Amino acid sequence: MSDRSEMGEFLRSRRSRLRPEDIGLPVWGRRRVPGLRREEVAHLAGVSVEYYVRLEQGRAEAVSEGIIDAIATALRLSADEQRHLHNLAKPPRSLPRPDEPLRPGLQQLLDSMTRTPAYIVGHRTDILGWNAAAVALFGIDFAELAERERTWLNLIFFDPGIRALTADSWPMIAGHTAADMRLRASHRPDDPELRELLCEMTERSPEFREFWETHEVSDFQHGRYVLRHPLVGELHVDYELLDVPADPGVRAIVTYSAAPGSASERALAAALDVRTSEARR
């Protein structure tokens, strides 16, 4: 699918979620479909209806940044959605390929975080490096996974252990992952491996396809998950994605921690201790 076709689908999905009353427009007559009409969006954005229709049909050329911003405002897009729309209208120039080996210093950093589960993730959700604490938290020896299976997309949608671990938070995690991949795809239009991965996911996983077709977009950076650890029970963990600007192949360092003094902090420490004692045997 071309970026212009994707832009049309994205615009239609954002238009359908708004109601006239949401943006102060009067409601005239019976509405056969949910959301705003094209002419209403065009009016709000200050463009002709014919031009806006061409945008949704993927037929408009040389769309200016001013028009994209006006449409983003009319559709009440978030900052991430606006960025995504700009990417679709004017695909970014080729970015460095994300296939460089992981710098030793980054793995050293992970290994030094003995009490903090952490891993490094690439732009295709590929897990590039990890520490022993991450193995203890997720219950997976990432080194034993085939490279093609060692992606967060594969784990969250296909691994039964991860599905059980994340059961309480799975819909949120899966939705966040699909929404983040929407943004990755528009930001890296020249990454054929990424497009191949996303096509494969939509074919293999009806659940992923359902999330993907919502056209949600999010550059999520932090939050909280509820996990059901098989050894220590319920864990409330906070995750943080830390950018690594010097390494174009790295999406982020992902860390997990629990609130100081909480039951989750004690349970997480217990899980790490179990892993440490097993490793020493």
C-alpha positions as semicolon CSV with decimal commas, in nm:
position;residue;x (nm);y (nm);z (nm)
1;M;0,000;0,000;0,000
2;S;0,134;0,347;-0,089
3;D;0,186;0,620;0,168
4;R;-0,087;0,826;-0,003
5;S;-0,334;0,539;0,026
6;E;-0,240;0,497;0,389
7;M;-0,288;0,870;0,442
8;G;-0,639;0,844;0,301
9;E;-0,725;0,555;0,532
10;F;-0,577;0,739;0,829
11;L;-0,776;1,055;0,754
12;R;-1,099;0,858;0,719
13;S;-1,035;0,677;1,048
14;R;-0,973;1,006;1,233
15;R;-1,275;1,172;1,071
16;S;-1,503;0,885;1,172
17;R;-1,425;0,918;1,541
18;L;-1,537;1,282;1,568
19;R;-1,893;1,403;1,609
20;P;-2,017;1,751;1,509
21;E;-2,100;1,830;1,869
22;D;-1,742;1,744;1,969
23;I;-1,616;2,046;1,780
24;G;-1,908;2,284;1,815
25;L;-2,076;2,223;1,480
26;P;-2,457;2,216;1,451
27;V;-2,615;1,885;1,353
28;W;-2,822;1,917;1,035
29;G;-3,039;1,631;0,915
30;R;-2,998;1,260;0,955
31;R;-2,640;1,131;0,938
32;R;-2,599;0,797;0,763
33;V;-2,241;0,734;0,877
34;P;-2,062;0,808;1,205
35;G;-1,819;1,095;1,232
36;L;-1,771;1,418;1,045
37;R;-1,853;1,463;0,680
38;R;-1,576;1,549;0,437
39;E;-1,721;1,892;0,374
40;E;-1,717;1,965;0,749
41;V;-1,348;1,877;0,777
42;A;-1,273;2,084;0,468
43;H;-1,457;2,382;0,615
44;L;-1,273;2,354;0,946
45;A;-0,937;2,322;0,770
46;G;-1,002;2,608;0,528
47;V;-0,961;2,400;0,212
48;S;-1,202;2,318;-0,067
49;V;-1,413;2,005;-0,043
50;E;-1,271;1,885;-0,375
51;Y;-0,915;1,917;-0,246
52;Y;-0,991;1,734;0,077
53;V;-1,161;1,453;-0,117
54;R;-0,846;1,417;-0,329
55;L;-0,642;1,386;-0,009
56;E;-0,860;1,103;0,120
57;Q;-0,840;0,936;-0,220
58;G;-0,461;0,964;-0,229
59;R;-0,468;1,186;-0,539
60;A;-0,334;1,515;-0,401
61;E;0,023;1,611;-0,490
62;A;0,272;1,836;-0,310
63;V;0,067;1,886;0,003
64;S;0,202;2,180;0,201
65;E;0,289;2,158;0,569
66;G;0,040;2,437;0,637
67;I;-0,247;2,235;0,494
68;I;-0,143;1,925;0,687
69;D;-0,132;2,129;1,008
70;A;-0,474;2,279;0,934
71;I;-0,626;1,936;0,874
72;A;-0,457;1,801;1,188
73;T;-0,614;2,083;1,387
74;A;-0,954;2,023;1,230
75;L;-0,940;1,653;1,316
76;R;-0,810;1,721;1,668
77;L;-0,504;1,503;1,612
78;S;-0,261;1,437;1,893
79;A;0,105;1,536;1,853
80;D;0,194;1,177;1,758
81;E;-0,093;1,157;1,507
82;Q;0,008;1,489;1,353
83;R;0,366;1,364;1,317
84;H;0,234;1,047;1,153
85;L;0,023;1,248;0,909
86;H;0,325;1,458;0,811
87;N;0,524;1,138;0,755
88;L;0,253;1,001;0,526
89;A;0,213;1,325;0,331
90;K;0,587;1,381;0,295
91;P;0,779;1,059;0,365
92;P;1,106;1,125;0,548
93;R;1,431;1,093;0,361
94;S;1,607;0,761;0,383
95;L;1,724;0,692;0,736
96;P;2,026;0,481;0,833
97;R;1,957;0,109;0,811
98;P;1,894;-0,041;1,156
99;D;2,116;-0,345;1,104
100;E;2,434;-0,233;1,276
101;P;2,566;-0,459;1,556
102;L;2,494;-0,353;1,911
103;R;2,773;-0,146;2,061
104;P;2,956;-0,333;2,342
105;G;2,910;-0,033;2,568
106;L;2,534;-0,068;2,555
107;Q;2,546;-0,433;2,654
108;Q;2,787;-0,342;2,934
109;L;2,533;-0,089;3,055
110;L;2,260;-0,352;3,059
111;D;2,481;-0,599;3,247
112;S;2,563;-0,338;3,510
113;M;2,190;-0,300;3,589
114;T;2,178;-0,612;3,803
115;R;1,855;-0,522;3,987
116;T;1,675;-0,351;3,698
117;P;1,522;-0,562;3,420
118;A;1,618;-0,400;3,090
119;Y;1,655;-0,476;2,723
120;I;1,738;-0,284;2,406
121;V;1,480;-0,281;2,131
122;G;1,520;-0,190;1,764
123;H;1,278;-0,024;1,523
124;R;1,119;-0,356;1,428
125;T;1,067;-0,444;1,797
126;D;1,370;-0,672;1,765
127;I;1,531;-0,736;2,104
128;L;1,898;-0,655;2,045
129;G;2,035;-0,698;2,396
130;W;1,913;-0,783;2,746
131;N;2,028;-0,847;3,099
132;A;1,978;-1,131;3,346
133;A;1,714;-0,933;3,534
134;A;1,501;-0,914;3,218
135;V;1,527;-1,292;3,181
136;A;1,409;-1,327;3,542
137;L;1,114;-1,091;3,492
138;F;0,989;-1,231;3,161
139;G;1,087;-1,593;3,220
140;I;1,248;-1,619;2,876
141;D;1,609;-1,686;2,787
142;F;1,623;-1,455;2,487
143;A;1,948;-1,618;2,372
144;E;1,759;-1,941;2,300
145;L;1,514;-1,771;2,062
146;A;1,574;-1,766;1,690
147;E;1,652;-1,414;1,573
148;R;1,326;-1,390;1,379
149;E;1,131;-1,486;1,693
150;R;1,322;-1,250;1,922
151;T;1,092;-0,953;1,866
152;W;0,842;-0,795;2,100
153;L;0,576;-0,830;1,830
154;N;0,627;-1,206;1,815
155;L;0,638;-1,246;2,193
156;I;0,332;-1,039;2,275
157;F;0,112;-1,194;2,006
158;F;0,237;-1,553;1,986
159;D;0,430;-1,657;2,298
160;P;0,200;-1,833;2,551
161;G;0,428;-1,752;2,844
162;I;0,422;-1,381;2,771
163;R;0,045;-1,395;2,714
164;A;0,004;-1,548;3,062
165;L;0,250;-1,306;3,222
166;T;0,080;-0,998;3,073
167;A;-0,280;-1,124;3,090
168;D;-0,414;-0,828;3,290
169;S;-0,237;-0,571;3,071
170;W;-0,232;-0,759;2,741
171;P;-0,493;-0,551;2,550
172;M;-0,313;-0,230;2,647
173;I;0,033;-0,369;2,564
174;A;-0,081;-0,514;2,232
175;G;-0,259;-0,191;2,137
176;H;0,042;0,022;2,232
177;T;0,270;-0,203;2,029
178;A;0,055;-0,183;1,715
179;A;0,013;0,194;1,755
180;D;0,388;0,241;1,795
181;M;0,454;0,029;1,487
182;R;0,220;0,253;1,284
183;L;0,446;0,545;1,368
184;R;0,766;0,344;1,304
185;A;0,634;0,245;0,960
186;S;0,556;0,602;0,850
187;H;0,886;0,730;0,991
188;R;1,091;0,459;0,815
189;P;0,923;0,417;0,474
190;D;1,242;0,279;0,315
191;D;1,277;-0,015;0,554
192;P;1,162;-0,319;0,351
193;E;1,219;-0,560;0,640
194;L;0,986;-0,355;0,857
195;R;0,713;-0,355;0,593
196;E;0,761;-0,730;0,542
197;L;0,727;-0,787;0,916
198;L;0,406;-0,586;0,936
199;C;0,255;-0,766;0,636
200;E;0,343;-1,097;0,799
201;M;0,185;-0,991;1,128
202;T;-0,142;-0,885;0,965
203;E;-0,158;-1,222;0,789
204;R;-0,061;-1,440;1,086
205;S;-0,244;-1,268;1,369
206;P;-0,611;-1,166;1,350
207;E;-0,562;-0,990;1,684
208;F;-0,277;-0,777;1,551
209;R;-0,475;-0,706;1,235
210;E;-0,768;-0,582;1,445
211;F;-0,543;-0,341;1,635
212;W;-0,363;-0,238;1,315
213;E;-0,682;-0,149;1,132
214;T;-0,784;0,103;1,398
215;H;-0,502;0,329;1,268
216;E;-0,416;0,431;1,624
217;V;-0,076;0,602;1,650
218;S;0,133;0,649;1,963
219;D;0,499;0,704;2,046
220;F;0,462;0,557;2,392
221;Q;0,753;0,626;2,628
222;H;0,643;0,521;2,976
223;G;0,362;0,362;3,169
224;R;0,267;0,083;3,406
225;Y;0,188;-0,283;3,347
226;V;0,032;-0,541;3,576
227;L;0,213;-0,874;3,541
228;R;0,132;-1,219;3,680
229;H;0,473;-1,368;3,752
230;P;0,465;-1,749;3,792
231;L;0,701;-1,742;4,091
232;V;0,612;-1,428;4,287
233;G;0,258;-1,340;4,178
234;E;0,120;-0,997;4,091
235;L;0,366;-0,726;3,994
236;H;0,292;-0,362;3,917
237;V;0,592;-0,247;3,715
238;D;0,670;0,090;3,560
239;Y;0,842;0,090;3,223
240;E;1,052;0,365;3,067
241;L;1,182;0,389;2,711
242;L;1,515;0,572;2,702
243;D;1,622;0,702;2,362
244;V;1,976;0,641;2,234
245;P;2,027;0,913;1,969
246;A;2,385;0,807;1,888
247;D;2,271;0,465;1,765
248;P;2,032;0,486;1,466
249;G;1,952;0,116;1,484
250;V;1,826;0,138;1,842
251;R;1,468;0,234;1,919
252;A;1,526;0,258;2,295
253;I;1,657;0,102;2,614
254;V;1,351;-0,033;2,798
255;T;1,369;-0,057;3,177
256;Y;1,127;-0,194;3,436
257;S;1,103;-0,103;3,803
258;A;0,856;-0,105;4,091
259;A;0,755;0,173;4,329
260;P;0,992;0,199;4,628
261;G;0,862;0,027;4,939
262;S;0,579;-0,146;4,753
263;A;0,482;-0,511;4,757
264;S;0,575;-0,521;4,389
265;E;0,927;-0,401;4,468
266;R;0,971;-0,685;4,717
267;A;0,822;-0,938;4,478
268;L;1,042;-0,822;4,192
269;A;1,349;-0,850;4,414
270;A;1,244;-1,204;4,508
271;A;1,209;-1,300;4,140
272;L;1,558;-1,167;4,069
273;D;1,701;-1,355;4,366
274;V;1,548;-1,681;4,246
275;R;1,705;-1,632;3,905
276;T;2,043;-1,550;4,061
277;S;2,040;-1,863;4,279
278;E;1,942;-2,081;3,978
279;A;2,226;-1,934;3,772
280;R;2,478;-2,024;4,043
281;R;2,380;-2,392;4,051
